[in-house]
Amino acid sequence: MLGPQVRYLEGQFKDKLDVPVEVISMQDYGMMNGEKVFKRAVSLIKE
C-alpha cells in the first residue's frame, strides 16, 4: 500500500515486486481510516 503522495511510483513498484501494490485512496488516507485501509490490504493479500 502506497500513500497518495507517491502514487507516481506505483508502476515501478509493480514492476519490481511480486506482491500486490495499490495506492491508498486519498479520502481514506486523509481521514486516517486505518481500519478500511487494513481491510483492503488483507483483501489484496487473499486475492
mmCIF entry with sequence, helices, sheets and N, C-alpha, C, O atoms, coordinates in Angstrom:
data_MODEL
# 
_entry.id   MODEL 
# 
_entity.id                         1 
_entity.type                       polymer 
_entity.pdbx_number_of_molecules   1 
# 
_entity_poly.entity_id                      1 
_entity_poly.type                           'polypeptide(L)' 
_entity_poly.nstd_linkage                   no 
_entity_poly.nstd_monomer                   no 
_entity_poly.pdbx_seq_one_letter_code       MLGPQVRYLEGQFKDKLDVPVEVISMQDYGMMNGEKVFKRAVSLIKE 
_entity_poly.pdbx_seq_one_letter_code_can   MLGPQVRYLEGQFKDKLDVPVEVISMQDYGMMNGEKVFKRAVSLIKE 
_entity_poly.pdbx_strand_id                 A 
# 
loop_
_entity_poly_seq.entity_id 
_entity_poly_seq.num 
_entity_poly_seq.mon_id 
_entity_poly_seq.hetero 
1 1  MET n 
1 2  LEU n 
1 3  GLY n 
1 4  PRO n 
1 5  GLN n 
1 6  VAL n 
1 7  ARG n 
1 8  TYR n 
1 9  LEU n 
1 10 GLU n 
1 11 GLY n 
1 12 GLN n 
1 13 PHE n 
1 14 LYS n 
1 15 ASP n 
1 16 LYS n 
1 17 LEU n 
1 18 ASP n 
1 19 VAL n 
1 20 PRO n 
1 21 VAL n 
1 22 GLU n 
1 23 VAL n 
1 24 ILE n 
1 25 SER n 
1 26 MET n 
1 27 GLN n 
1 28 ASP n 
1 29 TYR n 
1 30 GLY n 
1 31 MET n 
1 32 MET n 
1 33 ASN n 
1 34 GLY n 
1 35 GLU n 
1 36 LYS n 
1 37 VAL n 
1 38 PHE n 
1 39 LYS n 
1 40 ARG n 
1 41 ALA n 
1 42 VAL n 
1 43 SER n 
1 44 LEU n 
1 45 ILE n 
1 46 LYS n 
1 47 GLU n 
# 
_struct_asym.id          A 
_struct_asym.entity_id   1 
# 
loop_
_struct_conf.conf_type_id 
_struct_conf.id 
_struct_conf.pdbx_PDB_helix_id 
_struct_conf.beg_label_comp_id 
_struct_conf.beg_label_asym_id 
_struct_conf.beg_label_seq_id 
_struct_conf.pdbx_beg_PDB_ins_code 
_struct_conf.end_label_comp_id 
_struct_conf.end_label_asym_id 
_struct_conf.end_label_seq_id 
_struct_conf.pdbx_end_PDB_ins_code 
_struct_conf.beg_auth_comp_id 
_struct_conf.beg_auth_asym_id 
_struct_conf.beg_auth_seq_id 
_struct_conf.end_auth_comp_id 
_struct_conf.end_auth_asym_id 
_struct_conf.end_auth_seq_id 
_struct_conf.pdbx_PDB_helix_class 
_struct_conf.details 
_struct_conf.pdbx_PDB_helix_length 
HELX_P HELX_P1 AA1 PRO A 4  ? LEU A 9  ? PRO A 4  LEU A 9  5 ? 6  
HELX_P HELX_P2 AA2 GLU A 10 ? LYS A 16 ? GLU A 10 LYS A 16 1 ? 7  
HELX_P HELX_P3 AA3 MET A 26 ? GLY A 30 ? MET A 26 GLY A 30 1 ? 5  
HELX_P HELX_P4 AA4 GLY A 34 ? LYS A 46 ? GLY A 34 LYS A 46 1 ? 13 
# 
_struct_conf_type.id          HELX_P 
_struct_conf_type.criteria    ? 
_struct_conf_type.reference   ? 
# 
loop_
_atom_site.group_PDB 
_atom_site.id 
_atom_site.type_symbol 
_atom_site.label_atom_id 
_atom_site.label_alt_id 
_atom_site.label_comp_id 
_atom_site.label_asym_id 
_atom_site.label_entity_id 
_atom_site.label_seq_id 
_atom_site.pdbx_PDB_ins_code 
_atom_site.Cartn_x 
_atom_site.Cartn_y 
_atom_site.Cartn_z 
_atom_site.occupancy 
_atom_site.B_iso_or_equiv 
_atom_site.pdbx_formal_charge 
_atom_site.auth_seq_id 
_atom_site.auth_comp_id 
_atom_site.auth_asym_id 
_atom_site.auth_atom_id 
_atom_site.pdbx_PDB_model_num 
ATOM 1   N N  . MET A 1 1  ? 0.848   -1.162  0.000   1.00 0.00 ? 1  MET A N  1 
ATOM 2   C CA . MET A 1 1  ? 0.000   0.000   0.000   1.00 0.00 ? 1  MET A CA 1 
ATOM 3   C C  . MET A 1 1  ? 0.903   1.238   0.000   1.00 0.00 ? 1  MET A C  1 
ATOM 4   O O  . MET A 1 1  ? 1.818   1.379   0.811   1.00 0.00 ? 1  MET A O  1 
ATOM 5   N N  . LEU A 1 2  ? 0.602   2.116   -0.941  1.00 0.00 ? 2  LEU A N  1 
ATOM 6   C CA . LEU A 1 2  ? 1.365   3.355   -1.078  1.00 0.00 ? 2  LEU A CA 1 
ATOM 7   C C  . LEU A 1 2  ? 0.482   4.536   -0.716  1.00 0.00 ? 2  LEU A C  1 
ATOM 8   O O  . LEU A 1 2  ? -0.719  4.531   -0.985  1.00 0.00 ? 2  LEU A O  1 
ATOM 9   N N  . GLY A 1 3  ? 1.078   5.539   -0.111  1.00 0.00 ? 3  GLY A N  1 
ATOM 10  C CA . GLY A 1 3  ? 0.348   6.771   0.166   1.00 0.00 ? 3  GLY A CA 1 
ATOM 11  C C  . GLY A 1 3  ? 0.070   7.514   -1.127  1.00 0.00 ? 3  GLY A C  1 
ATOM 12  O O  . GLY A 1 3  ? 0.821   7.381   -2.094  1.00 0.00 ? 3  GLY A O  1 
ATOM 13  N N  . PRO A 1 4  ? -1.005  8.299   -1.156  1.00 0.00 ? 4  PRO A N  1 
ATOM 14  C CA . PRO A 1 4  ? -1.371  9.010   -2.378  1.00 0.00 ? 4  PRO A CA 1 
ATOM 15  C C  . PRO A 1 4  ? -0.283  9.948   -2.895  1.00 0.00 ? 4  PRO A C  1 
ATOM 16  O O  . PRO A 1 4  ? -0.221  10.217  -4.094  1.00 0.00 ? 4  PRO A O  1 
ATOM 17  N N  . GLN A 1 5  ? 0.566   10.445  -2.013  1.00 0.00 ? 5  GLN A N  1 
ATOM 18  C CA . GLN A 1 5  ? 1.593   11.404  -2.423  1.00 0.00 ? 5  GLN A CA 1 
ATOM 19  C C  . GLN A 1 5  ? 2.684   10.761  -3.267  1.00 0.00 ? 5  GLN A C  1 
ATOM 20  O O  . GLN A 1 5  ? 3.463   11.472  -3.902  1.00 0.00 ? 5  GLN A O  1 
ATOM 21  N N  . VAL A 1 6  ? 2.758   9.437   -3.290  1.00 0.00 ? 6  VAL A N  1 
ATOM 22  C CA . VAL A 1 6  ? 3.756   8.752   -4.114  1.00 0.00 ? 6  VAL A CA 1 
ATOM 23  C C  . VAL A 1 6  ? 3.103   7.822   -5.137  1.00 0.00 ? 6  VAL A C  1 
ATOM 24  O O  . VAL A 1 6  ? 3.697   6.828   -5.554  1.00 0.00 ? 6  VAL A O  1 
ATOM 25  N N  . ARG A 1 7  ? 1.895   8.152   -5.528  1.00 0.00 ? 7  ARG A N  1 
ATOM 26  C CA . ARG A 1 7  ? 1.168   7.304   -6.492  1.00 0.00 ? 7  ARG A CA 1 
ATOM 27  C C  . ARG A 1 7  ? 1.914   7.183   -7.814  1.00 0.00 ? 7  ARG A C  1 
ATOM 28  O O  . ARG A 1 7  ? 1.734   6.205   -8.540  1.00 0.00 ? 7  ARG A O  1 
ATOM 29  N N  . TYR A 1 8  ? 2.747   8.165   -8.131  1.00 0.00 ? 8  TYR A N  1 
ATOM 30  C CA . TYR A 1 8  ? 3.505   8.121   -9.376  1.00 0.00 ? 8  TYR A CA 1 
ATOM 31  C C  . TYR A 1 8  ? 4.527   6.981   -9.383  1.00 0.00 ? 8  TYR A C  1 
ATOM 32  O O  . TYR A 1 8  ? 5.028   6.623   -10.449 1.00 0.00 ? 8  TYR A O  1 
ATOM 33  N N  . LEU A 1 9  ? 4.845   6.406   -8.232  1.00 0.00 ? 9  LEU A N  1 
ATOM 34  C CA . LEU A 1 9  ? 5.792   5.296   -8.142  1.00 0.00 ? 9  LEU A CA 1 
ATOM 35  C C  . LEU A 1 9  ? 5.124   3.927   -8.244  1.00 0.00 ? 9  LEU A C  1 
ATOM 36  O O  . LEU A 1 9  ? 5.810   2.904   -8.240  1.00 0.00 ? 9  LEU A O  1 
ATOM 37  N N  . GLU A 1 10 ? 3.808   3.898   -8.336  1.00 0.00 ? 10 GLU A N  1 
ATOM 38  C CA . GLU A 1 10 ? 3.074   2.635   -8.324  1.00 0.00 ? 10 GLU A CA 1 
ATOM 39  C C  . GLU A 1 10 ? 3.576   1.678   -9.405  1.00 0.00 ? 10 GLU A C  1 
ATOM 40  O O  . GLU A 1 10 ? 3.811   0.503   -9.124  1.00 0.00 ? 10 GLU A O  1 
ATOM 41  N N  . GLY A 1 11 ? 3.742   2.155   -10.611 1.00 0.00 ? 11 GLY A N  1 
ATOM 42  C CA . GLY A 1 11 ? 4.198   1.302   -11.707 1.00 0.00 ? 11 GLY A CA 1 
ATOM 43  C C  . GLY A 1 11 ? 5.566   0.696   -11.452 1.00 0.00 ? 11 GLY A C  1 
ATOM 44  O O  . GLY A 1 11 ? 5.805   -0.469  -11.772 1.00 0.00 ? 11 GLY A O  1 
ATOM 45  N N  . GLN A 1 12 ? 6.456   1.481   -10.880 1.00 0.00 ? 12 GLN A N  1 
ATOM 46  C CA . GLN A 1 12 ? 7.803   0.987   -10.584 1.00 0.00 ? 12 GLN A CA 1 
ATOM 47  C C  . GLN A 1 12 ? 7.752   -0.134  -9.551  1.00 0.00 ? 12 GLN A C  1 
ATOM 48  O O  . GLN A 1 12 ? 8.452   -1.139  -9.673  1.00 0.00 ? 12 GLN A O  1 
ATOM 49  N N  . PHE A 1 13 ? 6.913   0.051   -8.533  1.00 0.00 ? 13 PHE A N  1 
ATOM 50  C CA . PHE A 1 13 ? 6.783   -0.987  -7.508  1.00 0.00 ? 13 PHE A CA 1 
ATOM 51  C C  . PHE A 1 13 ? 6.173   -2.250  -8.099  1.00 0.00 ? 13 PHE A C  1 
ATOM 52  O O  . PHE A 1 13 ? 6.629   -3.354  -7.801  1.00 0.00 ? 13 PHE A O  1 
ATOM 53  N N  . LYS A 1 14 ? 5.150   -2.101  -8.934  1.00 0.00 ? 14 LYS A N  1 
ATOM 54  C CA . LYS A 1 14 ? 4.501   -3.265  -9.542  1.00 0.00 ? 14 LYS A CA 1 
ATOM 55  C C  . LYS A 1 14 ? 5.474   -4.028  -10.431 1.00 0.00 ? 14 LYS A C  1 
ATOM 56  O O  . LYS A 1 14 ? 5.422   -5.257  -10.491 1.00 0.00 ? 14 LYS A O  1 
ATOM 57  N N  . ASP A 1 15 ? 6.360   -3.315  -11.121 1.00 0.00 ? 15 ASP A N  1 
ATOM 58  C CA . ASP A 1 15 ? 7.343   -3.964  -11.992 1.00 0.00 ? 15 ASP A CA 1 
ATOM 59  C C  . ASP A 1 15 ? 8.383   -4.762  -11.207 1.00 0.00 ? 15 ASP A C  1 
ATOM 60  O O  . ASP A 1 15 ? 8.850   -5.802  -11.670 1.00 0.00 ? 15 ASP A O  1 
ATOM 61  N N  . LYS A 1 16 ? 8.742   -4.275  -10.023 1.00 0.00 ? 16 LYS A N  1 
ATOM 62  C CA . LYS A 1 16 ? 9.843   -4.874  -9.276  1.00 0.00 ? 16 LYS A CA 1 
ATOM 63  C C  . LYS A 1 16 ? 9.407   -5.877  -8.217  1.00 0.00 ? 16 LYS A C  1 
ATOM 64  O O  . LYS A 1 16 ? 10.214  -6.696  -7.776  1.00 0.00 ? 16 LYS A O  1 
ATOM 65  N N  . LEU A 1 17 ? 8.152   -5.828  -7.803  1.00 0.00 ? 17 LEU A N  1 
ATOM 66  C CA . LEU A 1 17 ? 7.697   -6.692  -6.717  1.00 0.00 ? 17 LEU A CA 1 
ATOM 67  C C  . LEU A 1 17 ? 6.738   -7.751  -7.222  1.00 0.00 ? 17 LEU A C  1 
ATOM 68  O O  . LEU A 1 17 ? 6.036   -7.555  -8.214  1.00 0.00 ? 17 LEU A O  1 
ATOM 69  N N  . ASP A 1 18 ? 6.719   -8.861  -6.533  1.00 0.00 ? 18 ASP A N  1 
ATOM 70  C CA . ASP A 1 18 ? 5.807   -9.955  -6.874  1.00 0.00 ? 18 ASP A CA 1 
ATOM 71  C C  . ASP A 1 18 ? 4.695   -10.053 -5.825  1.00 0.00 ? 18 ASP A C  1 
ATOM 72  O O  . ASP A 1 18 ? 4.264   -11.146 -5.459  1.00 0.00 ? 18 ASP A O  1 
ATOM 73  N N  . VAL A 1 19 ? 4.252   -8.914  -5.360  1.00 0.00 ? 19 VAL A N  1 
ATOM 74  C CA . VAL A 1 19 ? 3.159   -8.830  -4.387  1.00 0.00 ? 19 VAL A CA 1 
ATOM 75  C C  . VAL A 1 19 ? 2.193   -7.748  -4.875  1.00 0.00 ? 19 VAL A C  1 
ATOM 76  O O  . VAL A 1 19 ? 2.574   -6.886  -5.667  1.00 0.00 ? 19 VAL A O  1 
ATOM 77  N N  . PRO A 1 20 ? 0.947   -7.794  -4.404  1.00 0.00 ? 20 PRO A N  1 
ATOM 78  C CA . PRO A 1 20 ? 0.003   -6.755  -4.814  1.00 0.00 ? 20 PRO A CA 1 
ATOM 79  C C  . PRO A 1 20 ? 0.465   -5.364  -4.363  1.00 0.00 ? 20 PRO A C  1 
ATOM 80  O O  . PRO A 1 20 ? 0.964   -5.197  -3.250  1.00 0.00 ? 20 PRO A O  1 
ATOM 81  N N  . VAL A 1 21 ? 0.295   -4.387  -5.226  1.00 0.00 ? 21 VAL A N  1 
ATOM 82  C CA . VAL A 1 21 ? 0.633   -2.993  -4.908  1.00 0.00 ? 21 VAL A CA 1 
ATOM 83  C C  . VAL A 1 21 ? -0.577  -2.144  -5.259  1.00 0.00 ? 21 VAL A C  1 
ATOM 84  O O  . VAL A 1 21 ? -1.143  -2.266  -6.345  1.00 0.00 ? 21 VAL A O  1 
ATOM 85  N N  . GLU A 1 22 ? -0.966  -1.287  -4.333  1.00 0.00 ? 22 GLU A N  1 
ATOM 86  C CA . GLU A 1 22 ? -2.115  -0.422  -4.573  1.00 0.00 ? 22 GLU A CA 1 
ATOM 87  C C  . GLU A 1 22 ? -1.917  0.893   -3.827  1.00 0.00 ? 22 GLU A C  1 
ATOM 88  O O  . GLU A 1 22 ? -1.271  0.936   -2.780  1.00 0.00 ? 22 GLU A O  1 
ATOM 89  N N  . VAL A 1 23 ? -2.477  1.954   -4.376  1.00 0.00 ? 23 VAL A N  1 
ATOM 90  C CA . VAL A 1 23 ? -2.416  3.264   -3.732  1.00 0.00 ? 23 VAL A CA 1 
ATOM 91  C C  . VAL A 1 23 ? -3.611  3.397   -2.795  1.00 0.00 ? 23 VAL A C  1 
ATOM 92  O O  . VAL A 1 23 ? -4.741  3.086   -3.172  1.00 0.00 ? 23 VAL A O  1 
ATOM 93  N N  . ILE A 1 24 ? -3.361  3.853   -1.589  1.00 0.00 ? 24 ILE A N  1 
ATOM 94  C CA . ILE A 1 24 ? -4.438  4.101   -0.620  1.00 0.00 ? 24 ILE A CA 1 
ATOM 95  C C  . ILE A 1 24 ? -5.282  5.254   -1.153  1.00 0.00 ? 24 ILE A C  1 
ATOM 96  O O  . ILE A 1 24 ? -4.749  6.247   -1.647  1.00 0.00 ? 24 ILE A O  1 
ATOM 97  N N  . SER A 1 25 ? -6.593  5.117   -1.050  1.00 0.00 ? 25 SER A N  1 
ATOM 98  C CA . SER A 1 25 ? -7.463  6.189   -1.537  1.00 0.00 ? 25 SER A CA 1 
ATOM 99  C C  . SER A 1 25 ? -7.166  7.472   -0.772  1.00 0.00 ? 25 SER A C  1 
ATOM 100 O O  . SER A 1 25 ? -6.863  7.443   0.421   1.00 0.00 ? 25 SER A O  1 
ATOM 101 N N  . MET A 1 26 ? -7.255  8.590   -1.471  1.00 0.00 ? 26 MET A N  1 
ATOM 102 C CA . MET A 1 26 ? -6.949  9.877   -0.860  1.00 0.00 ? 26 MET A CA 1 
ATOM 103 C C  . MET A 1 26 ? -7.888  10.162  0.315   1.00 0.00 ? 26 MET A C  1 
ATOM 104 O O  . MET A 1 26 ? -7.474  10.726  1.329   1.00 0.00 ? 26 MET A O  1 
ATOM 105 N N  . GLN A 1 27 ? -9.144  9.770   0.168   1.00 0.00 ? 27 GLN A N  1 
ATOM 106 C CA . GLN A 1 27 ? -10.116 10.004  1.235   1.00 0.00 ? 27 GLN A CA 1 
ATOM 107 C C  . GLN A 1 27 ? -9.764  9.195   2.486   1.00 0.00 ? 27 GLN A C  1 
ATOM 108 O O  . GLN A 1 27 ? -9.762  9.735   3.592   1.00 0.00 ? 27 GLN A O  1 
ATOM 109 N N  . ASP A 1 28 ? -9.469  7.912   2.315   1.00 0.00 ? 28 ASP A N  1 
ATOM 110 C CA . ASP A 1 28 ? -9.122  7.077   3.470   1.00 0.00 ? 28 ASP A CA 1 
ATOM 111 C C  . ASP A 1 28 ? -7.823  7.547   4.113   1.00 0.00 ? 28 ASP A C  1 
ATOM 112 O O  . ASP A 1 28 ? -7.690  7.535   5.336   1.00 0.00 ? 28 ASP A O  1 
ATOM 113 N N  . TYR A 1 29 ? -6.873  7.959   3.293   1.00 0.00 ? 29 TYR A N  1 
ATOM 114 C CA . TYR A 1 29 ? -5.605  8.452   3.817   1.00 0.00 ? 29 TYR A CA 1 
ATOM 115 C C  . TYR A 1 29 ? -5.822  9.746   4.606   1.00 0.00 ? 29 TYR A C  1 
ATOM 116 O O  . TYR A 1 29 ? -5.316  9.895   5.718   1.00 0.00 ? 29 TYR A O  1 
ATOM 117 N N  . GLY A 1 30 ? -6.569  10.666  4.030   1.00 0.00 ? 30 GLY A N  1 
ATOM 118 C CA . GLY A 1 30 ? -6.801  11.955  4.677   1.00 0.00 ? 30 GLY A CA 1 
ATOM 119 C C  . GLY A 1 30 ? -7.618  11.859  5.951   1.00 0.00 ? 30 GLY A C  1 
ATOM 120 O O  . GLY A 1 30 ? -7.405  12.616  6.898   1.00 0.00 ? 30 GLY A O  1 
ATOM 121 N N  . MET A 1 31 ? -8.561  10.918  5.966   1.00 0.00 ? 31 MET A N  1 
ATOM 122 C CA . MET A 1 31 ? -9.403  10.740  7.155   1.00 0.00 ? 31 MET A CA 1 
ATOM 123 C C  . MET A 1 31 ? -8.764  9.787   8.161   1.00 0.00 ? 31 MET A C  1 
ATOM 124 O O  . MET A 1 31 ? -9.342  9.492   9.207   1.00 0.00 ? 31 MET A O  1 
ATOM 125 N N  . MET A 1 32 ? -7.553  9.305   7.828   1.00 0.00 ? 32 MET A N  1 
ATOM 126 C CA . MET A 1 32 ? -6.830  8.356   8.681   1.00 0.00 ? 32 MET A CA 1 
ATOM 127 C C  . MET A 1 32 ? -7.695  7.147   9.023   1.00 0.00 ? 32 MET A C  1 
ATOM 128 O O  . MET A 1 32 ? -7.752  6.713   10.174  1.00 0.00 ? 32 MET A O  1 
ATOM 129 N N  . ASN A 1 33 ? -8.370  6.608   8.000   1.00 0.00 ? 33 ASN A N  1 
ATOM 130 C CA . ASN A 1 33 ? -9.246  5.461   8.178   1.00 0.00 ? 33 ASN A CA 1 
ATOM 131 C C  . ASN A 1 33 ? -8.416  4.180   8.092   1.00 0.00 ? 33 ASN A C  1 
ATOM 132 O O  . ASN A 1 33 ? -8.475  3.440   7.111   1.00 0.00 ? 33 ASN A O  1 
ATOM 133 N N  . GLY A 1 34 ? -7.647  3.947   9.144   1.00 0.00 ? 34 GLY A N  1 
ATOM 134 C CA . GLY A 1 34 ? -6.746  2.802   9.180   1.00 0.00 ? 34 GLY A CA 1 
ATOM 135 C C  . GLY A 1 34 ? -7.460  1.468   9.069   1.00 0.00 ? 34 GLY A C  1 
ATOM 136 O O  . GLY A 1 34 ? -6.944  0.528   8.465   1.00 0.00 ? 34 GLY A O  1 
ATOM 137 N N  . GLU A 1 35 ? -8.647  1.387   9.654   1.00 0.00 ? 35 GLU A N  1 
ATOM 138 C CA . GLU A 1 35 ? -9.391  0.133   9.605   1.00 0.00 ? 35 GLU A CA 1 
ATOM 139 C C  . GLU A 1 35 ? -9.745  -0.242  8.164   1.00 0.00 ? 35 GLU A C  1 
ATOM 140 O O  . GLU A 1 35 ? -9.596  -1.399  7.770   1.00 0.00 ? 35 GLU A O  1 
ATOM 141 N N  . LYS A 1 36 ? -10.210 0.725   7.382   1.00 0.00 ? 36 LYS A N  1 
ATOM 142 C CA . LYS A 1 36 ? -10.577 0.451   5.990   1.00 0.00 ? 36 LYS A CA 1 
ATOM 143 C C  . LYS A 1 36 ? -9.340  0.111   5.154   1.00 0.00 ? 36 LYS A C  1 
ATOM 144 O O  . LYS A 1 36 ? -9.379  -0.787  4.314   1.00 0.00 ? 36 LYS A O  1 
ATOM 145 N N  . VAL A 1 37 ? -8.256  0.828   5.389   1.00 0.00 ? 37 VAL A N  1 
ATOM 146 C CA . VAL A 1 37 ? -7.009  0.561   4.660   1.00 0.00 ? 37 VAL A CA 1 
ATOM 147 C C  . VAL A 1 37 ? -6.508  -0.841  5.001   1.00 0.00 ? 37 VAL A C  1 
ATOM 148 O O  . VAL A 1 37 ? -6.079  -1.581  4.115   1.00 0.00 ? 37 VAL A O  1 
ATOM 149 N N  . PHE A 1 38 ? -6.561  -1.202  6.267   1.00 0.00 ? 38 PHE A N  1 
ATOM 150 C CA . PHE A 1 38 ? -6.129  -2.527  6.698   1.00 0.00 ? 38 PHE A CA 1 
ATOM 151 C C  . PHE A 1 38 ? -6.979  -3.624  6.052   1.00 0.00 ? 38 PHE A C  1 
ATOM 152 O O  . PHE A 1 38 ? -6.451  -4.622  5.562   1.00 0.00 ? 38 PHE A O  1 
ATOM 153 N N  . LYS A 1 39 ? -8.288  -3.430  6.057   1.00 0.00 ? 39 LYS A N  1 
ATOM 154 C CA . LYS A 1 39 ? -9.180  -4.423  5.453   1.00 0.00 ? 39 LYS A CA 1 
ATOM 155 C C  . LYS A 1 39 ? -8.896  -4.574  3.963   1.00 0.00 ? 39 LYS A C  1 
ATOM 156 O O  . LYS A 1 39 ? -8.950  -5.685  3.435   1.00 0.00 ? 39 LYS A O  1 
ATOM 157 N N  . ARG A 1 40 ? -8.593  -3.472  3.278   1.00 0.00 ? 40 ARG A N  1 
ATOM 158 C CA . ARG A 1 40 ? -8.264  -3.539  1.852   1.00 0.00 ? 40 ARG A CA 1 
ATOM 159 C C  . ARG A 1 40 ? -6.953  -4.282  1.646   1.00 0.00 ? 40 ARG A C  1 
ATOM 160 O O  . ARG A 1 40 ? -6.832  -5.075  0.713   1.00 0.00 ? 40 ARG A O  1 
ATOM 161 N N  . ALA A 1 41 ? -5.970  -4.036  2.508   1.00 0.00 ? 41 ALA A N  1 
ATOM 162 C CA . ALA A 1 41 ? -4.679  -4.716  2.400   1.00 0.00 ? 41 ALA A CA 1 
ATOM 163 C C  . ALA A 1 41 ? -4.860  -6.223  2.582   1.00 0.00 ? 41 ALA A C  1 
ATOM 164 O O  . ALA A 1 41 ? -4.273  -7.010  1.840   1.00 0.00 ? 41 ALA A O  1 
ATOM 165 N N  . VAL A 1 42 ? -5.651  -6.620  3.542   1.00 0.00 ? 42 VAL A N  1 
ATOM 166 C CA . VAL A 1 42 ? -5.900  -8.046  3.786   1.00 0.00 ? 42 VAL A CA 1 
ATOM 167 C C  . VAL A 1 42 ? -6.594  -8.664  2.581   1.00 0.00 ? 42 VAL A C  1 
ATOM 168 O O  . VAL A 1 42 ? -6.260  -9.778  2.178   1.00 0.00 ? 42 VAL A O  1 
ATOM 169 N N  . SER A 1 43 ? -7.560  -7.947  2.002   1.00 0.00 ? 43 SER A N  1 
ATOM 170 C CA . SER A 1 43 ? -8.276  -8.493  0.835   1.00 0.00 ? 43 SER A CA 1 
ATOM 171 C C  . SER A 1 43 ? -7.329  -8.632  -0.369  1.00 0.00 ? 43 SER A C  1 
ATOM 172 O O  . SER A 1 43 ? -7.468  -9.572  -1.150  1.00 0.00 ? 43 SER A O  1 
ATOM 173 N N  . LEU A 1 44 ? -6.380  -7.717  -0.525  1.00 0.00 ? 44 LEU A N  1 
ATOM 174 C CA . LEU A 1 44 ? -5.404  -7.829  -1.609  1.00 0.00 ? 44 LEU A CA 1 
ATOM 175 C C  . LEU A 1 44 ? -4.519  -9.064  -1.420  1.00 0.00 ? 44 LEU A C  1 
ATOM 176 O O  . LEU A 1 44 ? -4.184  -9.747  -2.387  1.00 0.00 ? 44 LEU A O  1 
ATOM 177 N N  . ILE A 1 45 ? -4.154  -9.337  -0.198  1.00 0.00 ? 45 ILE A N  1 
ATOM 178 C CA . ILE A 1 45 ? -3.310  -10.499 0.093   1.00 0.00 ? 45 ILE A CA 1 
ATOM 179 C C  . ILE A 1 45 ? -4.057  -11.788 -0.226  1.00 0.00 ? 45 ILE A C  1 
ATOM 180 O O  . ILE A 1 45 ? -3.471  -12.740 -0.741  1.00 0.00 ? 45 ILE A O  1 
ATOM 181 N N  . LYS A 1 46 ? -5.349  -11.814 0.079   1.00 0.00 ? 46 LYS A N  1 
ATOM 182 C CA . LYS A 1 46 ? -6.149  -13.025 -0.137  1.00 0.00 ? 46 LYS A CA 1 
ATOM 183 C C  . LYS A 1 46 ? -6.473  -13.277 -1.595  1.00 0.00 ? 46 LYS A C  1 
ATOM 184 O O  . LYS A 1 46 ? -6.799  -14.407 -1.959  1.00 0.00 ? 46 LYS A O  1 
ATOM 185 N N  . GLU A 1 47 ? -6.394  -12.257 -2.444  1.00 0.00 ? 47 GLU A N  1 
ATOM 186 C CA . GLU A 1 47 ? -6.748  -12.416 -3.862  1.00 0.00 ? 47 GLU A CA 1 
ATOM 187 C C  . GLU A 1 47 ? -5.804  -13.309 -4.603  1.00 0.00 ? 47 GLU A C  1 
ATOM 188 O O  . GLU A 1 47 ? -5.978  -13.533 -5.800  1.00 0.00 ? 47 GLU A O  1 
# 
